[in-house]
Amino acid sequence: MTTQPVSTTTEVLIPQIDWQSEEFHSGIDRAVAAIADHQRGPGIARSQRGIEVVAYEAAAEIVKNTDFTLGMAARLDSRGVEGTATRGAFLNFLFSRDGQEHLRARKACAPWFASSSAERVRGHVSEWLDSWLDEAASQSNDYDFLGGIANRLPSTLFCLLVGAPLTDAPLVAHLSQECMLTSAPPQPDHPDRLEIAATLTTAYLLGLAELRRQQPGDDLLSFLVAAQDRGEIDLDDILAVVFNALVGSTDTTSAQICCNAEALAANPEQWQLLKQEPDRVPHAVTELMRYNPGAWSITRSSRTATTYKGLDITPDDIIFPDIFAANNDPAVFEDPRRLDITRPHPKPPLNFGAGVHGCLGRMFSLLEQEEVLRAMLRRWDSYEVLEAEFTGAMFFLVPQKLRVSFTATSAQS
């Protein structure tokens, strides 16, 4: 790494990093070590993709700052994404919206996203996990944790939340994975794949909305359709919320569930502590998300030409608050590369963002992560990871493989 001057309104030096280098693609320990020296001072660096924000306070500040947007237009532009369906869907995204457009749609769905809604589905999640781990009982020497649990749960829960048949879960998982290419290291075929995914996802959600209009229930889509019938929102508002929920609640949660399992397997003393004190599970989930986040970075762009940390930036510049770095900032979290489920958190990890664009459905992701841990603790005395493979480092991790070997508890043997 080198430190070079860049075009600024004041004389500042900003370190340069190569996000494609091996140190950022060989696990989180090496990535954290690579940015450690840059977390002091302004807490920023520059890479090929834009401005990297690597200090906790700087990242939290920009995530909350309403002068910055999600940066979806700049993100799509930087990837050469010009498809009508893709741009229509992602620029209408709830988190892509600002001002009254954002507030209207968010206000319409916020009551449904109250924590009581999450608690109503906890029993379903627990039952599914017990059933799926029953299926795993004969595979204790080589269990596909990714396919059996991590990919299966978020898409199944999404179906329940929007009133879709649970058998649609594999389709939902596929659509989400394709749509998440907007947050993956760019490849030449991504624009075409995104256009197909956006077209299919929009058609699927519109069909579900019409079905819920004819057969209302207590799900999110029925709630939103009723609000549309009262004249409070329109169909674009419904798509903004539900498209956002599909993309934001499936692959991201699947990745975090895998990251949690991998981290606990690598720290068996923490697993044993959880076995002894299972009431610590909610706090353990927060610590696991801090320690090994599935979301390595998020994006922001300035609404107008401005100065940020002494740098001249425009709305075309992409700023990356780096979650993996902020969550491991020693100025906030002492000895951050130590997993400690008893650790006090003086400030919250930034996995769910914050402020106006903070994740609306975080309680569902937390519920899923908690119930996966509880099911594992009930069923397994111990486990180890046989093979783990993730892609997407420096963006959102995408688990490709997670195979485990486990020892069932005596009651389950």
SELOKE-747573 format. One record per residue (C-alpha): x negated, y negated, z negated. Coordinates in steps of 0.02 Angstrom, whole numbers, padded with zeros to 5 digits, always signed. Example, Ala and Ser with C-alpha at 12.3 -4.5 7.8 and 13.67 -1.06 7.14 Angstrom:
-00615+00225-00390;-00684+00053-00357;
This chain:
+00000+00000+00000;-00055-00176+00035;+00002-00346-00021;+00028-00472+00118;+00105-00644+00129;+00272-00657+00220;+00372-00804+00283;+00435-00889+00127;+00490-01057+00065;+00362-01048-00073;+00191-00967-00079;+00227-00793-00144;+00147-00627-00109;+00258-00477-00085;+00193-00298-00085;+00221-00191+00068;+00278-00010+00054;+00306+00124+00185;+00469+00209+00138;+00433+00347+00265;+00269+00396+00181;+00249+00562+00094;+00251+00487-00081;+00434+00437-00057;+00484+00608+00010;+00402+00725-00116;+00521+00708-00262;+00572+00568-00378;+00417+00577-00490;+00301+00526-00347;+00423+00394-00284;+00437+00313-00456;+00248+00314-00476;+00229+00232-00305;+00332+00079-00353;+00281+00066-00536;+00156-00075-00509;+00287-00177-00415;+00417-00177-00554;+00333-00321-00641;+00354-00501-00586;+00491-00528-00455;+00518-00340-00445;+00530-00334-00255;+00434-00261-00109;+00455-00258+00080;+00472-00102+00187;+00514-00066+00369;+00699-00064+00328;+00709-00226+00228;+00680-00293+00052;+00664-00163-00086;+00721-00217-00260;+00630-00103-00382;+00651-00183-00554;+00807-00151-00657;+00849-00332-00697;+00824-00389-00517;+00930-00245-00450;+01069-00272-00576;+01071-00458-00538;+01091-00436-00351;+01220-00296-00367;+01330-00410-00472;+01298-00568-00371;+01452-00616-00269;+01342-00713-00148;+01291-00544-00079;+01403-00421+00013;+01389-00234+00040;+01300-00274+00202;+01396-00149+00307;+01391-00253+00467;+01203-00277+00454;+01182-00092+00413;+01280-00037+00567;+01191-00164+00676;+01020-00104+00618;+01067+00073+00672;+01138+00024+00841;+01313+00081+00791;+01434+00000+00913;+01578+00125+00918;+01751+00048+00898;+01816+00180+00778;+01659+00176+00671;+01652-00013+00655;+01839-00025+00628;+01838+00104+00488;+01680+00048+00398;+01706-00139+00410;+01882-00110+00340;+01807-00006+00199;+01865-00068+00028;+01686-00106-00025;+01651-00193+00141;+01791-00316+00110;+01771-00477+00015;+01883-00614-00054;+02071-00595-00047;+02061-00447+00071;+01962-00350-00058;+02063-00409-00207;+02231-00367-00128;+02185-00187-00090;+02091-00162-00254;+02234-00234-00357;+02357-00118-00270;+02262+00041-00313;+02182-00008-00480;+02329+00049-00591;+02321+00223-00516;+02134+00233-00548;+02159+00207-00735;+02066+00331-00843;+02229+00420-00885;+02239+00477-00703;+02069+00560-00721;+02120+00649-00880;+02275+00719-00796;+02167+00818-00675;+02035+00879-00799;+02130+01041-00829;+02136+01079-00643;+01949+01051-00625;+01910+01164-00773;+02022+01303-00705;+01943+01294-00531;+01769+01304-00603;+01811+01454-00712;+01885+01541-00561;+01736+01503-00450;+01612+01558-00582;+01710+01719-00599;+01671+01745-00415;+01487+01713-00453;+01477+01845-00590;+01413+01978-00469;+01282+01860-00396;+01181+01822-00552;+01015+01856-00468;+01044+01737-00320;+01192+01619-00328;+01230+01484-00199;+01266+01343-00320;+01281+01215-00180;+01415+01310-00084;+01500+01389-00233;+01516+01236-00344;+01436+01072-00290;+01509+01054-00116;+01672+01138-00162;+01728+01038-00312;+01727+00856-00249;+01819+00894-00087;+01948+01002-00177;+01979+00865-00304;+01996+00735-00165;+02133+00842-00088;+02225+00849-00253;+02208+00661-00279;+02282+00616-00109;+02413+00754-00103;+02329+00855+00035;+02331+01045+00040;+02184+01112-00060;+02142+01219+00091;+02089+01057+00178;+01937+01047+00064;+01810+01115+00191;+01873+00989+00321;+01860+00847+00195;+01683+00900+00149;+01631+00902+00332;+01709+00732+00372;+01629+00654+00219;+01458+00723+00262;+01469+00655+00439;+01533+00484+00382;+01390+00473+00256;+01270+00461+00403;+01291+00273+00381;+01187+00294+00223;+01060+00421+00288;+00890+00395+00367;+00939+00345+00546;+00926+00469+00689;+00965+00446+00876;+01122+00554+00874;+01201+00468+00722;+01304+00335+00816;+01393+00468+00920;+01422+00581+00770;+01487+00434+00670;+01610+00386+00806;+01682+00562+00808;+01689+00570+00619;+01771+00399+00600;+01901+00443+00732;+01944+00611+00653;+01944+00543+00475;+02058+00397+00518;+02181+00512+00609;+02178+00636+00465;+02214+00502+00334;+02352+00422+00438;+02435+00592+00455;+02424+00620+00268;+02497+00448+00233;+02648+00485+00342;+02671+00654+00257;+02668+00571+00086;+02793+00443+00147;+02912+00585+00189;+02868+00691+00037;+02808+00574-00102;+02719+00638-00256;+02614+00569-00398;+02454+00560-00294;+02355+00408-00237;+02423+00406-00060;+02603+00412-00118;+02565+00269-00238;+02492+00164-00098;+02629+00205+00027;+02758+00148-00101;+02662-00016-00120;+02665-00037+00069;+02853-00007+00073;+02872-00145-00057;+02776-00262+00058;+02626-00280-00060;+02497-00206+00059;+02485-00146+00239;+02421+00011+00323;+02246-00060+00343;+02240-00085+00154;+02289+00097+00127;+02152+00155+00246;+02026+00039+00161;+02056+00124-00006;+02076+00306+00048;+01937+00308+00178;+01824+00232+00045;+01880+00364-00080;+01845+00508+00039;+01671+00449+00085;+01627+00386-00089;+01689+00531-00193;+01635+00690-00107;+01455+00698-00042;+01390+00577-00173;+01463+00679-00316;+01406+00843-00238;+01228+00776-00230;+01232+00717-00411;+01298+00885-00472;+01150+00969-00387;+01027+00842-00456;+01094+00872-00631;+01077+01061-00616;+00900+01045-00548;+00846+00926-00686;+00915+01033-00828;+00834+01190-00756;+00668+01099-00756;+00694+01046-00938;+00757+01204-01024;+00739+01128-01198;+00873+01001-01150;+00984+01141-01086;+00965+01232-01251;+01006+01074-01347;+01166+01058-01247;+01206+01240-01283;+01191+01202-01468;+01280+01033-01459;+01402+01034-01313;+01486+00875-01377;+01336+00784-01302;+01393+00825-01124;+01463+00652-01079;+01305+00565-01138;+01199+00698-01054;+01283+00660-00887;+01235+00477-00903;+01055+00523-00942;+01047+00647-00799;+01111+00516-00678;+00980+00395-00740;+00841+00522-00732;+00879+00604-00565;+01003+00498-00464;+01081+00564-00305;+01096+00387-00240;+00920+00320-00218;+00971+00151-00150;+01120+00046-00101;+01129-00104+00016;+01169-00288+00004;+01163-00435+00125;+01176-00621+00090;+01334-00709+00145;+01234-00858+00207;+01055-00905+00243;+00974-00930+00074;+00818-00906-00029;+00797-00749-00133;+00645-00728-00246;+00556-00857-00139;+00599-00770+00025;+00698-00849+00166;+00837-00724+00207;+00987-00724+00323;+01146-00618+00331;+01053-00505+00454;+00926-00455+00321;+00961-00296+00223;+00917-00290+00039;+00902-00122-00048;+00929-00119-00237;+00836+00044-00271;+00933+00144-00399;+00796+00274-00421;+00674+00135-00468;+00791+00030-00576;+00846+00182-00675;+00664+00221-00710;+00605+00047-00755;+00500+00061-00914;+00547-00117-00960;+00723-00050-00995;+00704+00137-01023;+00557+00192-01130;+00456+00335-01054;+00581+00347-00911;+00516+00507-00832;+00561+00603-00989;+00735+00681-00985;+00814+00655-01156;+01001+00685-01177;+00992+00599-01347;+00915+00441-01273;+01004+00277-01312;+01043+00179-01154;+01016-00005-01189;+01088-00041-01017;+01191+00068-00901;+01109+00160-00756;+01155+00077-00590;+01219+00232-00498;+01397+00164-00485;+01347-00014-00443;+01423-00155-00544;+01529-00310-00529;+01663-00337-00396;+01602-00191-00291;+01574-00070-00435;+01638+00106-00402;+01825+00112-00433;+01833+00301-00454;+01682+00326-00565;+01788+00412-00697;+01825+00554-00576;+01642+00581-00534;+01597+00581-00719;+01738+00703-00755;+01676+00823-00620;+01497+00815-00681;+01551+00843-00861;+01662+00991-00820;+01528+01074-00713;+01408+01064-00861;+01539+01130-00982;+01579+01277-00867;+01395+01319-00850;+01369+01307-01037;+01518+01423-01069;+01464+01551-00942;+01275+01551-00938;+01145+01576-01074;+01008+01516-00957;+00973+01487-00775;+00832+01441-00658;+00825+01362-00486;+00764+01483-00353;+00766+01361-00208;+00812+01178-00192;+00807+01070-00037;+00865+00891-00017;+00857+00770+00128;+00893+00584+00135;+00764+00519+00011;+00765+00329-00009;+00949+00328+00043;+01076+00454-00026;+01013+00629-00060;+01099+00767+00037;+01074+00939-00040;+01038+01070+00092;+01007+01216-00026;+01024+01249-00211;+01011+01430-00261;+01002+01483-00442;+00979+01638-00546;+01075+01644-00709;+01097+01752-00862;+01279+01764-00910;+01332+01743-01091;+01369+01907-01180;+01556+01870-01174;+01545+01856-00983;+01423+01999-00950;
